[in-house]
């Protein structure tokens, strides 16, 4: 925080030193949306004073007088003149579109006050894109009031989100690739291949671009969408914005909600060590002490101080000492229980042994044995936080500050943008459901034994704390060379608690289960990008590199199960008794996930004379992702069928772990860790591409090429890898898995793609385009899906294990879109897509666990309709709908055809916005719904039904009003309908017979006050 404060102070000093200098800045592009590099920008009254546009098409020029005329010229284009008028040190933003000389001069266009986060800018990009793209701009985000990227991006056609996970065109999230400024960062989530977008606040994002058809320059491991979060660029003049929000949730705020004890730094997004394994507690079974309550004679002699003497006789712990043998007799002599002269007097020996047993019984030795003392110290060092607590939830809150400007450093332009955001959000539901079933699909909900169903009434809560930052620096070395740096830290801490009470499998009594799951995620993202222009050959060279230091820790994930046994003498009372089949467990997980992503490309014109697009682009890319995951488990031994009396929080007090006065432990911790709890993984992807973008005619444009990717994925049990144990070695035997060998995937994939764009209406401002795209892509299994580890999952409430036999998914993609733009601001598009999948990966339920499998053949056929309509000058409607038919064919162990895993049959988004710019009033209502999609597949051929994620209607409202020139006030209402989040079993009787899980997040009212300069 200190370094951020110093950066703010430095920035302010730079900012105010630049005040008083009037200037004009902007971007120059041609009618195809390409930047015009080297265009001259001068004053009509003084042609000798001016500048040229840089490799981004940008220019910046100081204006010496209050009124002047700007002249923009470039060979082959019609000159543009634009009068400007300055007031004081004002900075004017003018973006210019230049037209070829053959065009009528009257249609040259100058757009004032355009910006990268505006709808106009993004709509222009969309019109001229070689690929099929959609977007959500900062302008639209401002209207919708979305504070998280996951909420904002679902406004895009075909996009929906559950939590922070995004799906596009109804496809499973594995087929969506999310990047930051075009570079990947690790997901940190073991159950999704896609980035959790909840960690990114929209206040630090300029726009979100969703690409739905590929080109060779893009990575090849996506087919639903390639999403790029474009972080805030530096502004054209000094900008300062401060936003403060408070939120009220109808279910949680000011209510007594389930929670757990927390550290003093939870509010910052990380634990200060409160939940850590206590110092000195061994992490592995090999180092962990064992209870000794029937010690052998060697151990007893050691306690009595005779270990050195025994060793001098050549006796060690491996020596078998029998009662009354010569070694035993010598020990009796050393203990003065037997005279040396009676060493071979059997009567004397028997008496000495009897005296020894009388003096030194098990109660004497137990508390004095070192390993027992260590176990006692371990038990007393763990904090007693086994049970959930209740807390009153405060208001949700969010604070954001952003600052940016551009100035001169060593005579060159330096732009900067700095932002910090902090948020706290709490949701709770005291009337949730958590159920599991192994009943057949034709079960009607009536009758049957308890042995195949578990139904629980549940209370749950989640407290989220997020601290995010952004530092963007851009420096122009000269008009043809620039460099950009970006640093983006993200810290997210979530404290989850759940209390479930109901009937469990094979147990006639009710069971209550208490679970606490805290996780902290850290991502430190570093990016550098350079751009270079060789004017003689008009060659553009770009280099980008990104490194993310990621961590995801889940310290002290606890669960405890208790029977509720009715008391026959008191009908309204129950006796609490620990469930002897489920020992209370504490799990400590750490994951380091680091990712380096880089690419270099060159772009050159195929002809220096052509008026349309004609260019060749080629380049290379390299990605390296490493992840190490470890888990240590400690279980409580000694609580089986123990009756709980009094306050349950007093059950595990330190005195119960003591050895004093005991001949065995009352309670002790056991290290339950096994080799298969921890894994090591890496992924290396090398790629090269070449593509041509060419206007065959004025109306017909073709973009095509090929991308080649080489994949090397490796996973292994961590201990086996570190010890370099060879494959098929007996030491690699893991209970439940057998011999576990390293998993390696090597694949060389040739991925062609082609895009054809035909202008049915050849108008640069209001075109009608027809697009046709084809591309091949892949879907790689994640580390979690491959690694042969088995971990308990909080959400699924079950074990989850990887499948080392998974293969890469191969996907064929076809996409056709017609899009039309109109002068009145209307636009409409229609898209049809078809995708086939070979070895599609899906999550399946198997006895006692969940895992993943490949399925042979799948396809998805879809229709997308999208449009924007200006109803009046102030009222705009936007809507999109996606309809998708999907099918998966499985042949093993039985042949069946069903819906494709993770595929929604429809998605609907709508937004109605009223904006009265003159008075600064904006009001927006937005709606989202997606159809039921297969979330968990029952093991093929099993009678157990599949699980579907059910439709949910989401309705949001926002009202905002500017107050003067600098202040603004807004009210946002999220999730107005408060529809439940549900997954349901697909019984023959319907999907409302039994829910896999069901909860509500409540309606949130958020009031925001903002200040802008």
KATANOR-V651401 format. One record per run of one state. SS is the DSSP state (A for helix, B for strand, O for the rest). FROM is the first residue (numbers start at 1). TO is the last residue. If there is no record, write none. Layout:
{{SS:FROM:TO} {SS:FROM:TO}}
This chain:
{{O:1:1} {A:2:17} {O:18:22} {B:23:30} {O:31:34} {B:35:35} {O:36:39} {B:40:43} {O:44:49} {B:50:52} {O:53:57} {B:58:62} {O:63:66} {B:67:73} {O:74:76} {B:77:77} {O:78:79} {B:80:85} {O:86:90} {B:91:98} {O:99:99} {B:100:100} {O:101:104} {A:105:107} {O:108:108} {B:109:112} {O:113:118} {A:119:128} {O:129:132} {B:133:137} {A:138:144} {O:145:147} {B:148:148} {A:149:153} {O:154:158} {B:159:162} {O:163:164} {B:165:168} {O:169:172} {A:173:175} {B:176:180} {O:181:182} {B:183:184} {O:185:196} {A:197:199} {O:200:200} {B:201:201} {A:202:204} {B:205:211} {O:212:224} {B:225:231} {O:232:238} {B:239:249} {O:250:252} {B:253:253} {O:254:255} {B:256:259} {O:260:265} {A:266:268} {O:269:296} {A:297:303} {O:304:306} {A:307:312} {O:313:325} {A:326:334} {O:335:339} {A:340:342} {O:343:345} {A:346:359} {O:360:361} {A:362:366} {O:367:369} {A:370:381} {O:382:388} {B:389:393} {O:394:395} {B:396:409} {O:410:411} {B:412:437} {O:438:439} {B:440:440} {O:441:449} {A:450:452} {B:453:478} {O:479:480} {B:481:503} {O:504:509} {B:510:534} {O:535:538} {B:539:567} {O:568:569} {B:570:578} {O:579:584} {B:585:605} {O:606:613} {B:614:637} {O:638:642} {B:643:644} {O:645:647} {A:648:650} {O:651:653} {A:654:657} {O:658:667} {B:668:671} {O:672:674} {A:675:677} {O:678:678} {B:679:695} {O:696:699} {B:700:717} {A:718:722} {O:723:729} {A:730:732} {B:733:734} {O:735:737} {B:738:739} {O:740:742} {B:743:761} {O:762:767} {B:768:779} {O:780:782} {A:783:786} {O:787:789} {B:790:793} {O:794:797} {B:798:801} {O:802:808} {B:809:821} {O:822:826} {B:827:846} {O:847:848} {B:849:870} {O:871:874} {B:875:890} {O:891:895} {B:896:898} {O:899:905} {B:906:916} {O:917:920} {B:921:930} {O:931:932} {B:933:938} {O:939:943} {B:944:944} {O:945:946} {B:947:949} {O:950:953} {B:954:963} {O:964:966} {B:967:974} {O:975:980} {B:981:985} {O:986:986} {B:987:987} {O:988:989} {B:990:990} {O:991:994} {B:995:999} {O:1000:1003} {B:1004:1012} {O:1013:1013}}
